[in-house]
């Protein structure tokens, strides 16, 4: 497993897609700030703090954080999907399957995606502060939601990658939006359901990879 993680790290450095994934949430959230800056320059009007929803400051913070959680989850899912995409596409994944336990491959992808998602969330937090002038009080719970959302998206992406290396397989990740919303609200049923999926998806992915290699 350690050798596989080293391979993942070296590959992501060589192909230079760590930085784009880490900065994806910041660029997504930064778009409203750029728009407001242009508006201020043209018309001399500024809106600060930024209200993405016309509600109270607390509800506005919750709304923005939910958006951040979802964008971070997408970044985690893309990372987990992309890291072994080439190997699955050209069937060279068989050499990795024979060199290690089949479950190690999706687990490595999930770990990589979760690290990317969690780190991207930490990088995005200062931008949240700049946009709203405040940060959530429970940073521990906030980080928990970001990690669970990243885990869920990365696990789902590992399963999707085992089915096909086509980039179009990433589209089902958009269906995770309701999960992320309910996880952000700390709904116990949705969190438990997510944890079950986090466990099942890599196991199914390992089985699919094994079949793909023996076919």
VMD Tcl script that draws the C-alpha trace (Angstrom):
set ca {
  {0.00 0.00 0.00}
  {2.86 2.38 0.83}
  {4.44 1.77 -2.58}
  {1.09 2.38 -4.26}
  {0.64 5.69 -2.44}
  {4.16 6.69 -3.44}
  {3.24 5.89 -7.05}
  {0.10 8.05 -6.71}
  {2.11 10.96 -5.32}
  {4.82 10.76 -7.98}
  {2.26 10.47 -10.77}
  {0.24 13.46 -9.57}
  {3.43 15.53 -9.30}
  {4.61 14.44 -12.75}
  {1.29 15.19 -14.42}
  {0.85 18.45 -12.47}
  {-2.79 18.16 -11.52}
  {-2.45 18.66 -7.77}
  {-2.47 22.48 -7.96}
  {-5.53 22.77 -10.25}
  {-7.54 20.46 -8.00}
  {-6.51 22.28 -4.83}
  {-7.30 25.68 -6.32}
  {-10.57 24.64 -8.00}
  {-12.77 25.63 -4.98}
  {-10.92 28.93 -4.56}
  {-11.36 29.81 -8.24}
  {-15.04 28.85 -8.09}
  {-15.67 30.96 -5.01}
  {-13.48 33.77 -6.27}
  {-15.70 34.39 -9.30}
  {-18.33 36.39 -7.31}
  {-15.56 38.52 -5.76}
  {-14.11 39.31 -9.19}
  {-17.57 40.25 -10.46}
  {-18.23 42.54 -7.51}
  {-14.80 44.15 -7.88}
  {-15.55 44.92 -11.56}
  {-18.95 46.30 -10.55}
  {-17.35 48.51 -7.90}
  {-14.77 49.78 -10.42}
  {-17.42 50.58 -13.04}
  {-20.26 51.94 -10.90}
  {-18.58 52.85 -7.62}
  {-20.84 50.52 -5.64}
  {-19.67 47.81 -3.30}
  {-21.54 45.04 -1.50}
  {-19.70 43.74 1.54}
  {-20.02 41.28 3.10}
  {-21.22 39.31 0.10}
  {-24.71 37.82 0.40}
  {-25.21 34.84 -1.89}
  {-28.67 34.39 -0.38}
  {-30.90 37.19 0.89}
  {-31.11 35.87 4.42}
  {-29.51 36.47 7.81}
  {-25.68 36.50 8.09}
  {-25.73 33.05 9.75}
  {-27.90 31.53 7.02}
  {-25.70 33.20 4.42}
  {-22.62 31.58 6.00}
  {-24.33 28.17 6.05}
  {-25.36 28.58 2.40}
  {-21.83 29.51 1.30}
  {-20.27 26.68 3.31}
  {-22.67 24.18 1.70}
  {-21.51 25.41 -1.71}
  {-17.89 25.04 -0.58}
  {-18.52 21.51 0.70}
  {-20.02 20.49 -2.64}
  {-17.24 22.05 -4.73}
  {-14.63 20.42 -2.48}
  {-16.41 17.06 -2.85}
  {-16.30 17.41 -6.64}
  {-12.56 18.16 -6.47}
  {-12.06 15.05 -4.32}
  {-14.11 12.94 -6.72}
  {-12.22 14.17 -9.78}
  {-8.90 13.45 -8.04}
  {-9.93 9.91 -7.09}
  {-11.29 9.22 -10.59}
  {-8.35 10.69 -12.49}
  {-5.45 9.17 -10.58}
  {-5.84 5.66 -12.09}
  {-7.88 6.65 -15.15}
  {-5.06 6.07 -17.66}
  {-4.16 2.69 -16.16}
  {-7.77 1.53 -16.27}
  {-8.23 2.84 -19.82}
  {-5.21 1.03 -21.30}
  {-5.63 -2.02 -18.99}
  {-2.17 -1.58 -17.47}
  {-4.05 -1.57 -14.15}
  {-3.66 -5.37 -14.31}
  {0.00 -5.07 -13.33}
  {-0.96 -3.05 -10.24}
  {-3.69 -5.55 -9.34}
  {-1.22 -8.43 -9.53}
  {1.40 -6.53 -7.52}
  {-0.95 -5.69 -4.65}
  {-4.37 -6.55 -3.26}
  {-7.16 -5.37 -5.62}
  {-8.80 -3.39 -2.80}
  {-5.61 -1.35 -2.36}
  {-6.16 0.46 -5.66}
  {-9.59 2.00 -4.93}
  {-8.53 2.62 -1.32}
  {-5.45 4.52 -2.54}
  {-7.67 6.53 -4.90}
  {-10.10 7.31 -2.07}
  {-7.27 8.34 0.25}
  {-5.76 10.58 -2.42}
  {-9.11 12.18 -3.27}
  {-9.93 12.77 0.40}
  {-6.58 14.43 1.05}
  {-7.08 16.67 -2.00}
  {-10.64 17.59 -0.95}
  {-9.76 18.26 2.69}
  {-6.72 20.35 1.77}
  {-8.73 22.30 -0.82}
  {-11.29 23.08 1.90}
  {-8.58 24.43 4.23}
  {-7.25 26.59 1.37}
  {-10.77 27.88 0.63}
  {-11.53 28.90 4.23}
  {-9.59 32.22 4.07}
  {-11.63 33.16 0.99}
  {-14.84 32.45 2.92}
  {-13.58 34.85 5.58}
  {-12.79 37.49 2.95}
  {-16.23 37.15 1.37}
  {-18.28 37.19 4.57}
  {-16.00 38.71 7.17}
  {-16.56 35.74 9.48}
  {-15.80 32.05 9.92}
  {-17.92 29.22 11.36}
  {-17.63 28.83 15.12}
  {-17.36 25.03 15.09}
  {-14.34 24.59 12.84}
  {-13.97 20.98 14.03}
  {-17.49 20.05 12.87}
  {-16.97 22.04 9.68}
  {-13.81 20.08 8.93}
  {-15.68 16.84 9.71}
  {-18.32 17.68 7.10}
  {-15.62 18.50 4.54}
  {-13.82 15.19 5.18}
  {-17.01 13.09 5.03}
  {-18.13 14.86 1.83}
  {-14.70 14.29 0.28}
  {-14.68 10.64 1.35}
  {-18.12 10.08 -0.15}
  {-17.26 11.69 -3.48}
  {-13.87 9.94 -3.69}
  {-15.44 6.55 -2.90}
  {-18.15 7.04 -5.52}
  {-15.53 8.15 -8.04}
  {-13.40 5.06 -7.39}
  {-16.42 2.91 -8.25}
  {-17.23 4.96 -11.37}
  {-13.60 4.68 -12.54}
  {-13.70 0.89 -12.16}
  {-16.72 0.80 -14.49}
  {-15.26 3.04 -17.20}
  {-12.35 5.45 -17.66}
  {-14.52 7.77 -19.76}
  {-14.56 11.32 -18.24}
  {-18.33 11.35 -18.70}
  {-18.52 8.95 -15.78}
  {-17.85 11.93 -13.52}
  {-21.32 13.37 -14.17}
  {-23.07 11.14 -11.58}
  {-21.01 12.90 -8.91}
  {-23.44 15.81 -9.28}
  {-26.09 13.56 -7.73}
  {-24.19 13.80 -4.44}
  {-25.50 17.35 -3.90}
  {-28.40 16.23 -1.65}
  {-26.00 14.10 0.40}
  {-23.61 17.01 0.90}
  {-26.47 19.32 1.89}
  {-27.79 16.91 4.52}
  {-24.30 16.07 5.79}
  {-23.69 19.81 6.21}
  {-26.83 19.94 8.35}
  {-25.42 17.03 10.42}
  {-28.40 14.79 9.65}
  {-27.49 11.48 11.34}
  {-29.38 9.28 8.83}
  {-27.63 10.80 5.84}
  {-24.24 10.63 7.56}
  {-24.73 6.93 8.37}
  {-25.91 6.26 4.80}
  {-22.85 8.09 3.49}
  {-20.52 6.05 5.71}
  {-22.09 2.83 4.40}
  {-21.51 4.00 0.81}
  {-17.95 5.02 1.69}
  {-17.30 1.43 2.76}
  {-19.21 -0.33 -0.03}
  {-18.04 1.64 -3.08}
  {-14.31 0.77 -2.83}
  {-15.15 -2.89 -2.13}
  {-17.35 -3.08 -5.22}
  {-14.70 -1.18 -7.20}
  {-12.05 -3.72 -6.16}
  {-14.28 -6.55 -7.36}
  {-14.91 -4.77 -10.68}
  {-11.18 -4.19 -11.22}
  {-10.48 -7.84 -10.51}
  {-13.04 -8.89 -13.11}
  {-11.68 -6.38 -15.60}
  {-8.18 -7.81 -15.25}
  {-9.27 -11.42 -15.59}
  {-11.61 -10.79 -18.52}
}
mol new
graphics top color blue
foreach p $ca { graphics top sphere $p radius 0.5 }
foreach p [lrange $ca 0 end-1] q [lrange $ca 1 end] { graphics top cylinder $p $q radius 0.2 }
display resetview
